[in-house]
Amino acid sequence: MTCLAYEALQRRRWRRTICIGVGADCKSPQASDWALYRDTGVAHLLSVSGLHVTMFAWLAGAIGAWAWRRSARLCLAVPAPRAAMWIGVLAATFYAVFSGWGVPAQRTVGLLALLALLRQLGARWPWPMSLLAAALGVCVADPWALTQAGFWLSFGAVALLMAADHRAEPGWRGALRVAWRTQWLVTLGLAPLTLLLFQQLAVVGLLANAAAIPLVSYVITPLAMLGAICPPLWQLGAWLVAALNAGLELLRTWPFAVWHLPWAPGWAQGLGLAGGVALAMPWGWRPRLAGLALCVPLFWPALDRPALGHFELWLPDVGQGGAAVLRTHGHTMAFDAGPRWGPGSDAAQRVVLPLLRGLGEHRLDALMVSHADQDHAGGTASLLQALPVTWRLGAVPGGEACRRGQRWEWDGVRFEVLWPKDAIQAAGAGAKRNAASCVLRVEAAGRRVLLTGDIEAAQEAWLTREEGVDGLRAEVLVVPHHGSRTSSSWSFVQAVGPRVAAVQSGFLNRFGHPRAEVLARYAAIGATVVNTADCGAWRWRSDRSGPPMRDCERALRRRYWLTPPIALGEPSETALPDEDPDPAPFRP
């Protein structure tokens, strides 16, 4: 795909570029554009750009050869075909660097340079050796390329095409047959890899690619290149891009256009990748049928849900904000939707939705947003757009107001709203929305979790009086207001007495959350403080026990560049006052 596509979508014609085909390094695409291409299965056009880079190299080489033959002295020094070959390599390198030097462009330049060198030396390498040499060169230049989806999609697609070795057929019908087989090959072979990278499969991908690949590769990309010489051609390309996107939008509206699948275990992923290769190869029907069987555990993994009478809490790392997922044996609820970071970007879209889909959730039985602050409600629209929601509570458009006394039970798990005390309080809590935060208690098998939103000392004092010590007791407390000094009063901390105090705060956030004095209060009662900024996503289940830090995502998926998760606030014998002083005014 071309950056021209994004310029047309955004109507920024004053900022046109010719960074065609290397996609991931162009800065223009919006989240909605990426979602459209991903949902229709044409995202590889932004990642696998070898055809476009090679096309540019071929064009530059042809022009260079024509110019080289005009000079007898140059031809005597270096044959024109040999000169054209290296001119093409240099042109491809310039094009790739100018466009951002993305991983697919690096792979293409590396292969072109290697093949040119082999031809110069008169040597022949088998294609796997050439491809591995190019991959090694990319990794040496940029070891982090291994973490990018484009690396695996790019080299995977080229490896499939080289292994299949489709021969050209005469006539336009033969060309169509080869194009169809090539598209079918890439679609089948990359399906398991796409599923692993994006947790979804575009069912309409084959049809979408049948139109998008020739249009982008043979019409839009050349128009964008020639537009550097004749700018009016950019306008024609923009119209074609708009037409392509309109067609993709139509395909995305089809039922079951996108198939979201849950996470599969490592062994199922390995089998699925092997099965995808077997399906794509030009083998007999028996090996292909065996390949399809290998894909079954990846496409239909077993779901891990709490047993009846138990529940599960997920606290994802959404930065400076709040979001939680609660799951029982047959129901799923989201409490808060995370912050909004900017136009088209929020925590629900980037963190919460991938988590829900990875868990195999396709709907929400309830969505409760504690209050309307953007760090808790910023992702609400994304959740409502992506998933059907049966029951809306709190600061959700068209939702029912939270009020004390609301109770329900799912699969033997009891849910109860403790605050606000009535609907009038929820609507008129004053200029500070924190005071109207929904407070939810979840209980099963004698174990409790308390989710508190951004309530402050005044609301904590009221709950302590009304509920008493026994009523507020909870094993897990999601710390109010991210550990702000305006919350977690000493009397409230004593009344709840959590074994785990979970904080959702941003790394090095400008508010200084969680405050040291707040951590000291939880340490004084022997609570383990888990902060998602250090722990990553944190998971807790009522049917399991063990050290809280064991269930940190950072502990489960270690990376060499991350420090091990630590529990904040070790138990202390420091005496604290019986009554919390008046909280200081909130200052960022």
C-alpha positions as CSV (number, residue, x, y, z in Angstrom):
1,M,0.0,0.0,0.0
2,T,1.2,3.5,-0.5
3,C,1.3,6.5,1.8
4,L,-0.7,8.2,-1.0
5,A,-3.6,6.1,0.2
6,Y,-3.5,7.6,3.6
7,E,-3.1,11.1,2.3
8,A,-6.2,10.6,0.2
9,L,-8.1,9.3,3.3
10,Q,-7.0,12.3,5.4
11,R,-7.3,14.8,2.6
12,R,-3.8,16.2,3.3
13,R,-2.8,16.7,-0.3
14,W,-0.4,19.4,0.7
15,R,1.7,16.7,2.4
16,R,2.2,14.2,-0.4
17,T,5.0,11.8,-0.4
18,I,6.2,8.9,-2.5
19,C,7.0,6.4,0.2
20,I,5.3,3.6,-1.6
21,G,5.0,0.1,-0.4
22,V,7.0,0.1,2.8
23,G,3.9,0.9,4.8
24,A,5.0,0.3,8.4
25,D,7.4,3.3,8.3
26,C,5.0,5.8,6.8
27,K,3.6,8.0,9.5
28,S,0.3,8.9,7.9
29,P,-1.9,5.8,8.5
30,Q,-4.5,6.2,11.2
31,A,-5.8,3.4,13.5
32,S,-8.9,3.1,11.5
33,D,-6.9,2.5,8.3
34,W,-4.8,-0.3,10.0
35,A,-8.0,-1.9,11.3
36,L,-9.6,-1.9,7.9
37,Y,-6.6,-3.5,6.2
38,R,-6.2,-6.0,9.0
39,D,-9.8,-7.0,9.1
40,T,-9.9,-7.6,5.4
41,G,-6.6,-9.5,5.3
42,V,-4.7,-7.1,3.1
43,A,-2.4,-5.8,5.9
44,H,0.5,-7.7,4.3
45,L,0.4,-5.2,1.4
46,L,1.8,-2.7,4.0
47,S,4.3,-5.2,5.3
48,V,5.4,-7.3,2.4
49,S,6.6,-4.7,0.0
50,G,9.2,-6.6,-2.0
51,L,7.3,-6.4,-5.3
52,H,7.2,-2.6,-5.1
53,V,10.8,-2.2,-4.2
54,T,11.8,-4.6,-6.9
55,M,9.6,-2.8,-9.4
56,F,11.4,0.4,-8.7
57,A,14.8,-1.3,-9.0
58,W,13.8,-2.8,-12.3
59,L,12.6,0.6,-13.6
60,A,15.8,2.3,-12.5
61,G,17.9,-0.5,-14.0
62,A,16.1,-0.3,-17.4
63,I,16.7,3.5,-17.5
64,G,20.3,3.0,-16.4
65,A,20.9,0.4,-19.1
66,W,19.4,2.6,-21.8
67,A,21.7,5.5,-20.8
68,W,24.7,3.3,-20.3
69,R,24.5,2.0,-23.9
70,R,24.7,5.6,-25.2
71,S,28.4,5.5,-24.2
72,A,30.9,3.1,-26.0
73,R,33.6,3.9,-23.4
74,L,31.3,2.9,-20.5
75,C,30.2,-0.3,-22.3
76,L,33.8,-1.3,-22.8
77,A,34.6,-0.7,-19.1
78,V,31.5,-2.5,-17.7
79,P,28.9,-4.4,-19.8
80,A,25.5,-2.6,-19.8
81,P,23.6,-5.5,-18.2
82,R,26.1,-5.7,-15.4
83,A,25.9,-2.0,-14.8
84,A,22.1,-2.0,-15.0
85,M,22.0,-4.7,-12.3
86,W,24.0,-2.6,-9.8
87,I,22.2,0.6,-10.7
88,G,19.0,-1.2,-9.8
89,V,20.4,-2.3,-6.4
90,L,21.6,1.2,-5.7
91,A,18.2,2.6,-6.7
92,A,16.4,0.0,-4.5
93,T,18.6,1.0,-1.6
94,F,17.9,4.7,-2.0
95,Y,14.2,4.0,-2.3
96,A,14.2,1.9,0.8
97,V,16.2,4.4,2.9
98,F,14.1,7.3,1.6
99,S,10.9,5.4,2.6
100,G,12.0,4.7,6.1
101,W,14.2,1.5,5.9
102,G,11.5,-0.8,7.1
103,V,12.1,-4.6,7.7
104,P,10.4,-5.6,4.4
105,A,12.5,-3.1,2.5
106,Q,15.6,-4.3,4.2
107,R,14.8,-7.9,3.2
108,T,14.3,-6.9,-0.4
109,V,17.5,-4.8,-0.7
110,G,19.4,-7.6,1.0
111,L,18.2,-10.2,-1.4
112,L,18.7,-8.0,-4.4
113,A,22.3,-7.2,-3.3
114,L,23.1,-10.8,-2.6
115,L,21.7,-12.1,-5.9
116,A,23.6,-9.3,-7.8
117,L,26.8,-10.3,-6.0
118,L,26.3,-14.0,-6.8
119,R,25.7,-13.2,-10.4
120,Q,28.8,-11.0,-10.5
121,L,30.8,-13.9,-9.0
122,G,29.2,-16.4,-11.3
123,A,28.0,-18.5,-8.2
124,R,24.7,-20.2,-7.5
125,W,23.1,-20.6,-4.1
126,P,19.9,-22.6,-3.3
127,W,17.1,-20.2,-2.5
128,P,16.9,-21.1,1.3
129,M,20.5,-20.1,1.7
130,S,19.9,-16.8,-0.1
131,L,16.9,-16.1,2.0
132,L,18.6,-17.0,5.3
133,A,21.6,-14.8,4.4
134,A,19.2,-11.8,3.8
135,A,17.5,-12.5,7.1
136,L,20.8,-12.7,8.9
137,G,21.8,-9.4,7.4
138,V,18.6,-7.8,8.6
139,C,19.0,-9.2,12.1
140,V,22.6,-8.1,12.3
141,A,21.7,-4.6,11.3
142,D,18.6,-4.5,13.5
143,P,18.2,-7.3,16.1
144,W,14.9,-5.8,17.2
145,A,13.5,-6.6,13.7
146,L,12.6,-10.1,15.1
147,T,9.9,-8.5,17.3
148,Q,8.1,-7.0,14.3
149,A,5.2,-8.7,12.5
150,G,6.5,-7.4,9.2
151,F,9.7,-9.5,9.5
152,W,7.9,-12.8,9.8
153,L,5.2,-11.9,7.3
154,S,7.8,-10.7,4.8
155,F,10.2,-13.6,5.0
156,G,7.4,-16.1,5.4
157,A,5.6,-15.1,2.3
158,V,8.8,-15.1,0.2
159,A,9.8,-18.5,1.5
160,L,6.4,-19.9,0.6
161,L,6.6,-18.4,-2.9
162,M,10.1,-19.7,-3.5
163,A,9.3,-23.2,-2.2
164,A,6.2,-23.5,-4.3
165,D,8.2,-22.5,-7.5
166,H,5.2,-21.7,-9.6
167,R,6.1,-21.7,-13.3
168,A,4.8,-19.1,-15.7
169,E,2.1,-20.3,-18.1
170,P,1.5,-18.9,-21.6
171,G,-1.4,-16.6,-22.4
172,W,-3.6,-14.4,-20.2
173,R,-5.6,-17.4,-18.9
174,G,-2.3,-19.0,-17.7
175,A,-1.3,-15.7,-16.1
176,L,-4.6,-15.7,-14.2
177,R,-4.2,-19.3,-13.1
178,V,-0.7,-18.5,-11.8
179,A,-2.0,-15.4,-10.0
180,W,-4.8,-17.4,-8.4
181,R,-2.5,-20.2,-7.2
182,T,-0.1,-17.6,-5.8
183,Q,-2.8,-15.8,-3.9
184,W,-4.2,-19.0,-2.6
185,L,-0.8,-20.1,-1.6
186,V,-0.1,-16.9,0.4
187,T,-3.5,-16.9,2.0
188,L,-3.3,-20.5,3.2
189,G,0.3,-20.4,4.2
190,L,0.2,-17.2,6.1
191,A,-3.2,-17.8,7.8
192,P,-1.7,-19.5,11.0
193,L,1.1,-16.9,11.2
194,T,-1.4,-14.0,10.8
195,L,-3.5,-15.6,13.5
196,L,-0.5,-15.8,15.9
197,L,0.5,-12.2,15.2
198,F,-2.9,-10.5,15.1
199,Q,-5.3,-13.0,16.9
200,Q,-7.7,-12.8,14.0
201,L,-8.3,-14.3,10.6
202,A,-9.9,-12.4,7.7
203,V,-12.5,-14.8,6.2
204,V,-12.9,-12.4,3.2
205,G,-9.2,-12.1,2.8
206,L,-9.0,-14.2,-0.4
207,L,-11.6,-12.1,-2.1
208,A,-10.2,-8.8,-0.9
209,N,-6.6,-9.7,-2.0
210,A,-7.8,-10.8,-5.4
211,A,-8.8,-7.2,-6.0
212,A,-6.3,-5.4,-3.8
213,I,-3.0,-7.0,-4.9
214,P,-3.2,-6.3,-8.6
215,L,-4.7,-2.9,-8.1
216,V,-2.1,-1.8,-5.6
217,S,0.9,-3.4,-7.2
218,Y,0.3,-2.7,-10.8
219,V,-1.8,0.5,-10.9
220,I,-1.6,2.5,-7.6
221,T,2.1,2.0,-7.0
222,P,3.2,2.9,-10.5
223,L,0.9,6.0,-10.4
224,A,2.5,7.0,-7.2
225,M,6.0,6.6,-8.6
226,L,5.2,8.4,-11.8
227,G,3.5,11.2,-9.8
228,A,6.9,12.4,-8.8
229,I,7.3,13.4,-12.4
230,C,3.7,14.2,-13.3
231,P,1.9,15.2,-10.0
232,P,-1.7,15.0,-11.5
233,L,-1.3,11.2,-11.5
234,W,-1.4,11.4,-7.7
235,Q,-5.0,12.5,-7.9
236,L,-5.9,9.6,-10.1
237,G,-4.2,7.3,-7.6
238,A,-6.0,8.9,-4.8
239,W,-9.4,8.2,-6.4
240,L,-8.4,4.5,-6.9
241,V,-7.3,4.3,-3.3
242,A,-10.7,5.7,-2.2
243,A,-12.5,3.2,-4.4
244,L,-10.4,0.3,-3.0
245,N,-11.1,1.4,0.6
246,A,-14.8,1.7,-0.1
247,G,-14.8,-1.9,-1.4
248,L,-12.9,-3.1,1.6
249,E,-15.3,-1.4,3.9
250,L,-18.2,-3.2,2.2
251,L,-16.5,-6.6,2.6
252,R,-15.9,-5.9,6.3
253,T,-19.6,-5.5,6.8
254,W,-20.3,-9.1,5.7
255,P,-21.3,-11.5,8.4
256,F,-18.3,-13.4,9.8
257,A,-15.9,-11.3,7.8
258,V,-13.4,-11.4,10.6
259,W,-12.8,-14.5,12.7
260,H,-11.3,-13.6,16.1
261,L,-9.7,-16.6,17.9
262,P,-8.3,-17.0,21.4
263,W,-4.7,-17.6,22.4
264,A,-3.5,-21.1,21.8
265,P,-0.7,-22.9,23.7
266,G,2.8,-23.0,22.2
267,W,2.6,-26.6,21.0
268,A,-0.7,-25.7,19.1
269,Q,1.0,-22.7,17.5
270,G,3.9,-24.8,16.3
271,L,1.6,-27.4,14.8
272,G,-0.5,-24.7,13.2
273,L,2.5,-23.2,11.5
274,A,3.6,-26.6,10.2
275,G,0.0,-27.3,9.0
276,G,-0.1,-23.9,7.1
277,V,3.0,-24.8,5.2
278,A,1.7,-28.3,4.4
279,L,-1.6,-26.7,3.1
280,A,0.3,-24.3,0.9
281,M,2.7,-26.7,-0.7
282,P,2.0,-28.3,-4.1
283,W,1.7,-31.7,-2.6
284,G,-1.1,-34.4,-2.8
285,W,-4.3,-34.3,-1.0
286,R,-3.2,-36.6,1.8
287,P,-0.3,-34.3,3.1
288,R,-2.6,-31.3,2.7
289,L,-5.3,-33.1,4.7
290,A,-2.8,-33.9,7.4
291,G,-1.8,-30.2,7.4
292,L,-5.4,-29.2,8.0
293,A,-5.5,-31.6,10.9
294,L,-2.4,-30.0,12.4
295,C,-4.2,-26.6,12.3
296,V,-7.2,-27.8,14.4
297,P,-5.7,-27.1,17.9
298,L,-4.7,-23.6,16.8
299,F,-8.1,-22.8,15.3
300,W,-10.1,-24.3,18.1
301,P,-8.1,-24.1,21.4
302,A,-9.7,-25.1,24.6
303,L,-10.8,-22.2,26.7
304,D,-9.7,-21.8,30.3
305,R,-12.5,-20.4,32.4
306,P,-13.2,-20.4,36.2
307,A,-15.2,-23.2,37.6
308,L,-18.8,-22.7,38.8
309,G,-18.8,-20.7,42.0
310,H,-15.4,-19.0,41.2
311,F,-14.3,-15.9,39.3
312,E,-11.2,-14.4,37.7
313,L,-9.9,-10.8,37.8
314,W,-7.6,-9.4,35.1
315,L,-5.9,-6.0,35.6
316,P,-4.2,-5.1,32.3
317,D,-1.4,-2.5,32.1
318,V,-3.2,0.4,30.6
319,G,-0.8,3.1,31.9
320,Q,-2.2,5.9,34.0
321,G,-5.8,4.8,34.1
322,G,-8.1,2.0,35.1
323,A,-9.5,-1.1,33.4
324,A,-10.4,-4.5,34.7
325,V,-12.0,-7.7,33.3
326,L,-14.0,-10.0,35.5
327,R,-15.0,-13.5,34.3
328,T,-17.1,-16.2,35.9
329,H,-17.8,-19.7,34.4
330,G,-20.2,-18.3,31.8
331,H,-20.2,-14.5,32.1
332,T,-17.7,-11.6,31.4
333,M,-17.7,-8.1,32.7
334,A,-15.5,-5.1,32.1
335,F,-15.0,-2.5,34.9
336,D,-13.7,0.7,33.3
337,A,-12.3,1.0,29.8
338,G,-8.9,2.6,30.3
339,P,-7.6,6.0,29.2
340,R,-7.8,7.7,25.8
341,W,-4.3,8.7,24.6
342,G,-5.2,10.7,21.5
343,P,-7.3,10.7,18.3
344,G,-8.1,7.1,17.3
345,S,-5.9,5.7,20.1
346,D,-7.1,4.4,23.5
347,A,-6.4,1.6,26.0
348,A,-9.5,-0.4,25.1
349,Q,-8.4,-0.6,21.5
350,R,-4.8,-1.4,22.2
351,V,-4.9,-3.4,25.4
352,V,-8.4,-4.4,26.6
353,L,-9.9,-5.7,23.4
354,P,-6.8,-7.8,22.5
355,L,-7.0,-9.2,26.0
356,L,-10.7,-10.1,25.7
357,R,-10.3,-11.6,22.3
358,G,-7.2,-13.6,23.4
359,L,-9.4,-15.0,26.2
360,G,-12.0,-16.0,23.6
361,E,-14.6,-13.4,24.6
362,H,-16.9,-12.2,21.8
363,R,-19.4,-10.2,24.0
364,L,-19.7,-8.5,27.3
365,D,-22.5,-9.3,29.7
366,A,-21.9,-6.1,31.5
367,L,-19.8,-2.9,31.1
368,M,-19.5,-0.7,34.1
369,V,-17.5,2.5,33.9
370,S,-17.0,3.9,37.3
371,H,-17.0,7.6,36.3
372,A,-16.6,9.9,33.3
373,D,-12.9,10.8,33.7
374,Q,-11.0,10.1,30.5
375,D,-8.5,7.8,32.3
376,H,-11.3,5.4,33.1
377,A,-13.9,6.1,30.4
378,G,-11.6,6.9,27.4
379,G,-11.9,3.5,25.8
380,T,-15.7,3.2,26.2
381,A,-16.6,3.9,22.6
382,S,-14.1,1.4,21.3
383,L,-15.5,-1.4,23.5
384,L,-19.1,-0.6,22.5
385,Q,-18.2,-0.5,18.8
386,A,-16.2,-3.8,18.9
387,L,-18.3,-6.0,21.1
388,P,-22.0,-6.4,21.9
389,V,-22.8,-5.3,25.5
390,T,-25.8,-6.7,27.2
391,W,-25.9,-4.4,30.3
392,R,-24.5,-0.9,30.6
393,L,-23.8,0.6,34.0
394,G,-22.3,3.8,35.2
395,A,-20.7,6.4,32.9
396,V,-21.6,4.5,29.7
397,P,-23.7,6.2,27.1
398,G,-27.3,5.0,27.5
399,G,-26.3,3.1,30.7
400,E,-28.1,2.6,34.0
401,A,-26.7,4.7,36.9
402,C,-24.8,2.9,39.6
403,R,-26.5,3.0,43.0
404,R,-25.9,1.3,46.3
405,G,-27.8,-1.9,46.7
406,Q,-27.6,-3.2,43.1
407,R,-27.0,-6.9,43.4
408,W,-26.8,-9.8,41.0
409,E,-25.4,-13.3,40.8
410,W,-23.7,-15.1,38.0
411,D,-22.7,-18.7,38.2
412,G,-22.6,-18.7,42.0
413,V,-20.6,-15.4,42.1
414,R,-22.2,-12.4,43.9
415,F,-21.8,-8.8,42.7
416,E,-22.8,-5.8,44.7
417,V,-22.5,-2.0,44.2
418,L,-21.5,-0.2,47.4
419,W,-21.3,3.4,46.1
420,P,-22.8,5.9,45.1
421,K,-25.5,5.6,47.7
422,D,-28.2,6.7,45.3
423,A,-28.7,7.8,41.7
424,I,-29.0,11.5,42.8
425,Q,-25.5,11.2,44.4
426,A,-24.2,9.6,41.2
427,A,-25.5,12.5,39.1
428,G,-24.8,15.4,41.4
429,A,-21.6,14.6,43.3
430,G,-20.3,18.1,42.5
431,A,-17.6,19.2,40.2
432,K,-15.3,16.4,41.2
433,R,-16.4,13.3,39.3
434,N,-14.2,11.1,41.5
435,A,-16.7,11.3,44.3
436,A,-19.3,9.6,42.1
437,S,-17.2,6.6,41.2
438,C,-19.0,3.2,41.2
439,V,-17.6,0.9,43.9
440,L,-18.1,-2.8,43.1
441,R,-17.6,-5.8,45.4
442,V,-17.3,-9.3,44.0
443,E,-17.5,-12.4,46.2
444,A,-17.2,-16.1,45.7
445,A,-16.2,-19.1,47.9
446,G,-15.5,-16.7,50.8
447,R,-13.0,-14.6,48.8
448,R,-13.7,-11.0,47.9
449,V,-12.4,-8.4,45.5
450,L,-13.2,-4.6,45.9
451,L,-13.0,-2.3,42.9
452,T,-13.1,1.3,43.9
453,G,-12.6,3.6,40.9
454,D,-11.4,7.0,42.1
455,I,-13.2,7.5,45.3
456,E,-11.5,9.7,47.9
457,A,-11.2,10.0,51.6
458,A,-14.8,11.3,52.2
459,Q,-16.4,8.4,50.3
460,E,-14.0,6.0,52.1
461,A,-15.1,7.3,55.5
462,W,-18.8,6.9,54.6
463,L,-18.3,3.3,53.4
464,T,-16.3,2.5,56.5
465,R,-19.1,3.7,58.7
466,E,-21.9,2.0,56.8
467,E,-20.3,-1.3,56.0
468,G,-18.2,-1.7,59.2
469,V,-15.0,-3.8,59.3
470,D,-16.5,-7.1,58.3
471,G,-18.5,-5.6,55.4
472,L,-15.5,-4.0,53.8
473,R,-13.1,-6.9,54.2
474,A,-11.6,-8.0,50.9
475,E,-8.7,-10.1,49.9
476,V,-7.9,-8.0,46.9
477,L,-8.3,-4.2,46.8
478,V,-7.9,-2.3,43.6
479,V,-6.4,0.8,45.2
480,P,-8.5,3.9,44.9
481,H,-7.4,6.7,42.6
482,H,-4.2,4.9,41.5
483,G,-2.6,5.4,44.9
484,S,-3.2,9.2,45.2
485,R,-2.7,10.9,48.6
486,T,-6.4,12.0,48.4
487,S,-7.5,8.3,48.9
488,S,-6.5,5.2,50.8
489,S,-7.1,6.8,54.2
490,W,-5.7,4.9,57.2
491,S,-9.1,3.9,58.5
492,F,-10.2,2.6,55.1
493,V,-7.0,0.6,54.6
494,Q,-7.5,-1.0,58.1
495,A,-11.2,-1.7,57.4
496,V,-10.5,-3.5,54.1
497,G,-7.4,-5.2,55.3
498,P,-6.4,-6.6,51.8
499,R,-3.8,-9.2,51.3
500,V,-3.1,-7.7,47.9
501,A,-3.4,-4.0,47.0
502,A,-3.4,-3.7,43.3
503,V,-2.4,-0.3,41.7
504,Q,-3.0,0.7,38.1
505,S,-0.7,3.6,37.4
506,G,1.5,4.8,34.5
507,F,5.3,4.3,34.6
508,L,6.9,7.5,35.9
509,N,3.5,9.3,35.7
510,R,3.5,13.0,36.3
511,F,1.2,12.7,39.4
512,G,3.7,10.6,41.4
513,H,1.2,7.7,41.8
514,P,1.3,5.6,43.9
515,R,2.4,8.0,46.7
516,A,5.0,6.8,49.2
517,E,2.8,7.6,52.2
518,V,0.0,5.5,50.6
519,L,2.3,2.5,50.0
520,A,3.5,2.8,53.6
521,R,-0.1,2.4,54.9
522,Y,-0.6,-0.9,52.9
523,A,2.8,-2.1,54.0
524,A,1.9,-1.4,57.6
525,I,-1.0,-4.0,57.4
526,G,1.2,-6.5,55.6
527,A,-0.4,-6.2,52.2
528,T,1.5,-7.0,49.0
529,V,1.3,-4.0,46.6
530,V,1.2,-5.0,42.9
531,N,1.6,-2.2,40.5
532,T,0.8,-2.9,36.8
533,A,3.5,-0.4,35.8
534,D,6.1,-2.9,37.2
535,C,4.1,-6.2,37.0
536,G,2.4,-5.8,33.6
537,A,-1.0,-7.4,33.4
538,W,-2.0,-9.1,36.7
539,R,-4.3,-12.1,37.0
540,W,-6.0,-13.3,40.1
541,R,-8.4,-16.3,40.5
542,S,-10.6,-17.2,43.5
543,D,-10.0,-20.9,42.9
544,R,-6.2,-20.6,43.2
545,S,-3.7,-19.3,45.7
546,G,0.0,-18.5,45.8
547,P,2.4,-15.5,45.7
548,P,0.6,-12.6,44.0
549,M,3.7,-11.7,41.9
550,R,3.7,-15.1,40.4
551,D,0.8,-14.1,38.2
552,C,2.4,-11.0,36.8
553,E,2.7,-11.1,33.0
554,R,6.3,-9.8,33.3
555,A,7.1,-12.9,35.4
556,L,5.3,-15.3,33.1
557,R,6.8,-13.8,29.9
558,R,10.3,-12.8,30.8
559,R,12.2,-10.4,28.5
560,Y,15.9,-9.7,28.9
561,W,15.3,-5.9,28.8
562,L,12.8,-6.0,31.7
563,T,13.6,-6.1,35.4
564,P,11.8,-8.8,37.4
565,P,8.5,-7.6,38.9
566,I,8.8,-6.5,42.5
567,A,6.3,-6.2,45.3
568,L,6.1,-2.6,46.5
569,G,5.8,-1.6,50.1
570,E,7.3,-4.3,52.3
571,P,5.6,-4.9,55.7
572,S,6.7,-2.4,58.3
573,E,6.3,-1.8,62.0
574,T,6.1,2.0,61.5
575,A,3.3,3.4,63.6
576,L,0.7,5.3,61.7
577,P,-1.9,7.7,63.2
578,D,-5.3,6.4,64.0
579,E,-7.0,9.0,61.9
580,D,-5.9,10.2,58.5
581,P,-5.3,14.0,58.3
582,D,-7.2,16.0,55.8
583,P,-5.8,15.1,52.4
584,A,-3.8,17.8,50.6
585,P,-5.2,19.4,47.5
586,F,-4.6,17.3,44.4
587,R,-1.6,18.7,42.5
588,P,-0.3,17.0,39.4
